Every structure is written in structure tokens, then in C-alpha cells.
Amino acid sequence: MRILVIDDEENIRFALTMCLESEGHKVMAVGTIDLAIEQAARHAFDLIFLDVRLGTHNGLDYIKTLQDESPWARIIVITAYASIDTAVEAMKRGASDYLSKPFEPAQLALLVNKVGERRLLERKVDSLQKTLGSMDPEFDFKSASPIYRESIEFTRRIATASSPVLIRGEAGTGKGRLARAIHHWSGRAEGPFAAISFDGPSLEAMEVELFGSDPEIGGKVGAIAFCHGGTLLLDEISQVPMRLQHKLLSVVRDKEFEREGQFVRRPVDVRIIATTSADLPRLVESGKFRDDLFMAMTVAQVDIPALRERPEDVPLLSERYLAYFSREHHKSIVGFTRDATFVLKTHLWPANTRELRNVVERAVLACDAQYIGLEDLPADLMNATIKSRAESVNGYQVGDLVPLQVIEEAHIQQVLKSAKTLRRAAAVLGVNASALCRRLKRMKAEDENDKLAQ
């Protein structure tokens, strides 16, 4: 464990350090409360030994301050004036236990082992949560889509870095899930993870929630301090008010932050991951988002394609959702009928994988047979599919008496608008990117010739 020793007696600091390091722990020892608070703000400790008498200071008065700076740490009070009253007061203020001077190595080992067992239990709970998460159909990000696999492979490569990450994608594409995966793939997996959303509370409440407030006036630990040594997810960063964007830039760029009501910059080791479904460059142009914060966040940028841009994943995800929810709801459903499969494949999925997941779960609940049929799918899904098939492309419908080239070119243009990049459009259309580029040049040349002829 990472342990901080706070005692003004050099021989006590030396003895504790020797005993603890001999057991394989990493120890930092300081002689003043000011140095202790500084180190607690800089490092994520598992355990803190705090002397009651620190010169003219009473160590008990600083228990809450140390907990605010290092929220994950357990505090053991050490004193040469042990009494029931001292122990009770220490516990009231948040200490986990106390150690009397002089102490035997066996007493020290007993207390440290208790804290170690508790930390081990916390890690086991976290491991169990990961195991339960691995049962989720999307935990491994398997895909039949080249563009989606490319995004995931890039994400795995940057996960081990400490730079901020911006995940862009439409609502329902799994941005939050990918952010949690980055945390687990990184070297911060043992540290805390928290997510903050900006669509609810007032500006003042949002500032306290993110940066915390002055402990001396009954303040709270903010998400940034809580995630020291770990990862903080900012959900929909486009909604961060301008007043907070400057303070957030200090965290992203300088690894420092200020609590609300204080003017002291504190160092913090936290990785920032942000998600957005908005057009941030447009918000920068309109002055609603800081360009320096945008530049800082786009050091590592991941784009998640919409489900309509990777239609080959619909059958794969449908089957995985079916297996998952059949197990969850104790059903014995083995697949989809051909008609149901056709509807799932042809639907555009405007709410992306979130919508597909919900549709399959509802179908599992409704189905009493071995295969999910049309009667098990939501009526609104059926209506949307029928409507999308009936809609025209550039004023033409399939079956109209027009050349095939007209329909093809209109379809290519529509896909380019949705896919946003040539490479993605080529993947959706099932053609080589260079072949698509040649086709577009030919279409442009033909269009110019038509204009000249007119």
C-alpha cells in the first residue's frame, strides 16, 4: 500500500518507515502537518499514520482535512497519551483506529493488515463488478465493421497514456461505456472512476460538484479531488458553462485546480475523458466553447460511428443481446425469424445501439416461442421501417422509370452526408475508398458537362 507517516519525532518516523517498507509498502514520512497536507494533495494514499501531538498542533484537528485531500485513505492515529477519550474522539472525527506509543511491530502489523484486508476486499468487489460487466454483450467491443474496429484499436493504443481523451459520437453509441473501458485498460484501473454530467444542476452546484468547496466552511470533496490517481469522465462536455471552462482547462492542461471559495491552486493527478454528441468546432466558432480547451481535449480524439454507418454489426449485436437477455429473463429463445431479421437489418436505428438493445430486450420479454417474430417487435419500430423504405431519394423511389445511375448517385450523396468522411462512406457502401473517390470525380465531371451543355 501507499502509506503516509506524520510524526514530529524523527526516531518514530524512522521506525515506522523501516517496519512498513520491510513488508513491501511504499512509505512517505513527514514531520509537520503542512508538509503532510501538501503530500496528501499530491499523492493518493491508502493509509495515513497521524500523530496526535505535532508541535503546537493537535493532529485530530486535521483528520477531515487529510481525508478531503486523500479521500481513499484510512487514518490511524498514533499517540503517547492513549486513552479511551482520545480513541473515541479520533473515531468521531473519522479515524479508522489508533496506535499507542511505544508500540510493538506485531501491533503495527495487525493494524496495517486490517487496512490491507479492507483494501483487498474493495479490489475484489471491483473485480467482481468487472466480471459481471464482462457478461454484458458489448463488454469486448467485438465488431464486424472495419471503421468501428479501427476506432477501438486506436482507443486501446491511447488508453495507457495519461493524455485527455475526447470521445465523439451520437447519443446511444456507447461513449460512456468506452470511457470506462479506457480507464480499465489504462494503468489507473486500481484508482477511482467517476462521471459528471452537466445537464442538471445550477452553475454553483455544478462548480462545487466538480471542484469541491472550502472544508473550513463545511465544504465537500469535488469529483476532481476524489478521482486523484484515477479517471474522471465529463459527460457531454459541450454543456460546460463558459465560467467553468477556464477552471477546467487548468485541470486538463496544468494538472491543477481551485476549490470553490478558495484561491489556492492544488496539484492533482487525474485523467480527463470527455464525451460529446455536439459539433464542438461549430461551438468554438460561435464563441460558446473555448478554443484552448477544445485544443487541449483533442490531443487524443476517438470517433464512434453511428449504427447506421456499420449495418454489418446489427445482426452480430442482435444475436448477442438476444443471448444476454434470454439468460437474464430465463427464456430459451434461440434466434429471430427471417422477417424479424429483415426489419432489424433495414431499420436506421436513430438512437443507435441503445435503441437496438432496448428493442431486443422488449422482444425477449414478449416472445413465448423459440424464435422472435414480427409480432414480438415494437409497433413503432415496424412503422419506422415501413416509412423509411417508402421515402424517396432525391425525389425518386425504387421502381420509378429513371436510369439506375440516378438512384445510385443520389444514394451515394445521402451516405456521404451521413457518414461525414469518404472512408466511412466507402465502408457503408461496400466499395474501396479509392474506387469511391474515382466515382465522385466522374460524377462531378458529368455534372459540370451537363451545366456547360445547358
N, C-alpha and C positions, 0 to 999 in steps of 0.2 A: 504494500500500500504506500501511498504518498502521505508522509506524516510531517506535521509542523510542531516543533517543540518551542514553547515560550517560557523562559525562566531566566531570572536575572542572576542566578548563581552559575558560574562557568562550569564548576565540577558536576552539577546536576545535568546541565546540557550535554556535557561530555559523556556522562554515564548513560543517559537515555539514548544518545546517538549510537554509542557502541553496542548497547543491548539490542536496539531495534535494527541496526544495519547488519548485525550478525544473523538476524532472522530473515534477511533479504529485502527489508523495506528500504524505501528511499526517504531519507530524513533531511530536513532543513531546520536548523536551530538558531533562534534569535534571543536577544536579551532584553528588548524593550517592546512595549505594546505598539509603538509607532511602526517599528520595523515589521512586527507581526501582521498588522493590518495591511501594510504595503505588500507583503508577500502573499497574504490571503487573497488580495485583489489580483495578483499576477498569476497565481497558480491554483489548480483545482486539487485540493487536499481531501483525502479520505478520513483522516483522523488528526485532531489537534490536541496536544497536551498544553494546558494553560495553568500557570502558577497563580495562586490567589494573591500573593504579595509580590508586586512588581514595582519595587521602589516605593514611591508615594501613591501608586495606583492600586486599585482593587481589581483583580482580574475578572471577578464576577460581573463587573460593570461593562465588560467588553464582550461578553458571550454573544449577545444579539448582533453586535457589530461584526464579529468574526463570521457568524452564520450568514449575515447578509452578504458578506464578501465571498464566502465559500459555502454555498447552500448545501452541498453534498456531504460536508464534513461532520463527523461526530466529534464532540468535545468532551475530553476527560480533564477534570480539574485536579491539579496537584497542590498539596498544601502540607505544611509542617504543623498546622494548627487544626487538625482534623477534629470535627465534632459532628454530632447529629444535625445541629442547626446549620452548619456550613454545607453539609451534604444536601439537606432539604432545600436550602436556598439555591444551591447550584442547579439542582434538578428543576426547580421552579423557573429558573432563568433559561433553561434549555440544554443544560449539560447532560450527557449520557451516563456518566459515572464519575467517581473521584478516586484519587490515589494518594495515600498518606506518605509523607517523608518521615523517616527513611523507609525505603521500600526494598523488597527483595525482588530479584529477577523473575521469580516464579509469579509474584503478584502482578508484575508488569506484563508478563506473557499471558496471564489469564485474561486481563482486560483487553489486550490487543487481539487475542484470539476471538473474544466475544464480538468485537467490532468486525474482525475479518470474516467471521461466520455470517454476520448480518449482511455484509457487502457481497459475500458469495451467494447468499440466498437471493439478494436483489438481482445479481447477474443471472442466476438460474431462472428467475421469473422472466427476465428479459429474453433469455434463450428460449424459454417455453413460448413466449409471445412470438418469437421469430419462427419457431416450429409450427405454431398454429397458422402463422402468416404464410408459411410455405405450402399449406394445403389450399390456399387461395388459387384460383385458376390463372391469375395473372402474375404470380409472385416471381416467376423466372423470365418474364418478358419474351416468351417464345413468339415467333412471328414467321409467316411465310412471305412477308413483304420486304423487299430489298431496302426500301427507303426507311422503314421502321427499324430494321436490323442495324442499319448504318447509324441511326441516332443512338440506339442502345449501346453499340460498340464504342462510339465516341464518348458516351457518358461513362462507361466503365473505365476508359483511359484517363479521364479527368478526375475521377472520383477520389483518387489517392492524393491529389493536390490539395492545397489549402485555399486556393483562389475562390472568389464568389462565383456562383452559378446562376444563370438566368434560364428558366425553362419556359418556353413559349408554346402555346397550343390552345385550341378551342376548349370551351367548357366540356368536361366529361372525357377528356383524352387521357387522364391518369397522371397529371402533373404532380400532384401531391404524393402519389404512390412512388413515382420516380425519384422525388426528393428524398423520401425515406430510404429508398434503395441506395442512393448516393451516400447517405450517412452510414449505412451498414457496410457498404463496400470500401469506405474510407478507413483511415487509421483512428477515427473518432468514434467508432462503434460502441466503445465502452462508456463514452461520455453521454451527457444528456441531449435529448432532442425535443424541441418544442415548435409549435406552429402558431403564428399570429395572423389573424385576419383583420382587415381594415374596413370592413363594410358595416360595422355595427356601432361601436361606442362613440362618444363625443371625442373631440380633439384632445381635451385634457385627460380623459380616461385612457385614451389610446397612448398618450405620451407616457403616463405612469405605467401602463401595462408593458410597454416596450422598454423604457429606460429605468423604471423604478423611481422611488422618491426618497427624500431625506429620512434616514432611520431615526434621527433625533426628534422628528415630529410624527412618529408612528407610521413611517412610510413602509413600502413593500419592496421586495426584490423584483426587479423587472425581468423580462424574458431574456434580455441580453446577458445580464449577470448570471441568471440561472443556467444559461447554456454555455458558460465558461468551460472550455475544454471539449465542447460538443458542437452541435449544429442547430441553427435557428432558421426555420422556414417562414418567409414572408409571403403569405398567400395574397395574390393579386396586388403586386407592388405598385401598380398604376394608380391605386386608390389612396396611396400615402399622401397626406396633405403636404403642401409646399413647406409649411413651417417645420415639419419633421424631417423633410428630405435632407436638409443641411446636416442635422444631427446624425441622421442615418449614414450619410456619406463619411463622417468621421469614423464610424464603426467599420464600414466596408474598406475604406482606404487606409486609415491610420490605426485601426485596432484600438480605438479609444472611445469612451462615451461619457456623458454627463447625466447624472440623475436629475430629475425634475426638482427644482428648488435649490440645486447646488451648482457651483461654478468650478468644480474641480474635475479635471479630465482623468478618468480611470482607465488603465490598460485592460484589455480583455482579449482572450483567445477564443474566438467564436467564428465558425464558418457560416457565412450567409448564403442561403439558397432562396431565390425568389421565383415566383411563378407569375405569369400574366397571360391573359387572353386578349389584351388590348393591343392596339398599334402604338407602341411606345415611341418610335420615331416621329409619328404624327403629333403625339402629345408634347414631345420636345419642341417641335416646330411651333406649336401653338402656345408655348410657354407654360404648360401645365405640368411639365416634368423636367427636372434639372438635367441639363446635358452632361454635366460632370458625373452625376450619379448614374446616368444611363451608360456612359463610357466605362465607369468602374464595374458595373454589373455585367457588361457584355464581354468581359475577358474570356469567359467560358459560356457559350450560349448553346442551348440544346433546343431544337425544334421538333415537336412531336406532331406527326402528320395526323390529320383527321381520319376517321374510319373510312369515309368515302374515298379517300386517297389511297387506301390499302384494302380494297374489297376482298382480296385473297385471304385476309385474316378473318373475315366474317364466319366462314364455315369452321375454321380452327377454333375461334373463341366460342362459337355457339356450342360446339361439342364439349369443350372444357367447362363452360358454365353449366351445361346440362349434367355432366358427371358430378360436378361440385354440389349443385343444388339438389340433385337426386339423392345424394348421400346425406345432405343436410336435412332434407324433409322426408327421409326414409321411403323413397319411391324406387321403383325398379324400371325406370324409363331408359330405353336403350338408344333412342335416336329420334330423328324427325322424318315425317313423311316427305315425299318428293315435292308436293305442293307447298308445304310449310318451309322447306328448304329454299324453294324458289322465292317466296316472299321475303325471307331473311336476306337472301343474296341481292335482291333488287331494291330493297329499301335503302334510302340515302343516309339514314342514321344521323340526323342533325344534332342529337345530343351525344353522339359518339359511343364509346364502349360502355359508358354509364347507362345509356338507353338500352343497348343490347343486353347488358347484364340484367336489368330490371325486367325486360320482356321475357327472357328465358326463365327467370325465377317465377314470374307470374304464370307462364305456360306450364312449368313443372307443377305448381300448386293446382292448376286447373285440370291437368291431364290425369285420367284414370286408366289409360291404356299403356301399351309398351312404347308407342311412338307418339310424339307430339304432332297434332294435325292442325289444319287451319282453324278448326273450332276452338282450339286452345290458345290461339294468338289473340291479342287485344284488337278490338274492332277499329280503334283509331289507327293502329298500325296498318291494317288492311286498307282502310280508306286512303291513308297517305301514300301507300304503294300504288293503288289504282290511279290516284291523282297524278303522281309523278310519271307514270307510264303514259298518261293521256296528254301531258303537257307537250307543247311543240318546241322545236329547236329552231330559232331564228324565223318563226312563223310557219315552219313546215312540220309535218308529222310523218311518222313512219307509214309508208303506203301512199303518200301523195305522189302525183305524177311529176316528179322532179328528178334530175340526174342524181345518181348515188354520190357523186363528188360534192354536191351541195350539202347533203346531210353530213357527210364525213367532215368537211371543213368546219361546219357550224359546231359539230361535236368537239372537234379539236380546240376551237376557240373557247368553248364553255369549260372544257377541262383545264385549259391554261389559266383561266380566271380563278378557278377554284384551287388548283394545285400551287399557283404562285411562282413556281420555278420550273424551268424546262426539264430538269432531271426528274422531278416528281411527276410532271405531266407525262413524260415518256413511260415511266413505270406504270402509271394508271392505264395508259393506252396500250401497254404491252408491246412497245416498239423500242428500238435502240435510240438513244438520245441524239446521236449524230444523224440518224435517218429522219427523226422528227424535225431537226434543225433544217435539213435539206428541204423537207416538205413545206415548212413555213416560208423559206426563201422563195420556193416556187409559187406558193400561194400569193406572196407579196408581189412577185413579178407579174403574175397573171392579173392581179388586181390593178396594178399600175398600167398594164397594157389595155385593160378594159376602159380605164379612165381616159387614156390617150385616144382610144377609138371613138369615145363619145365626144 
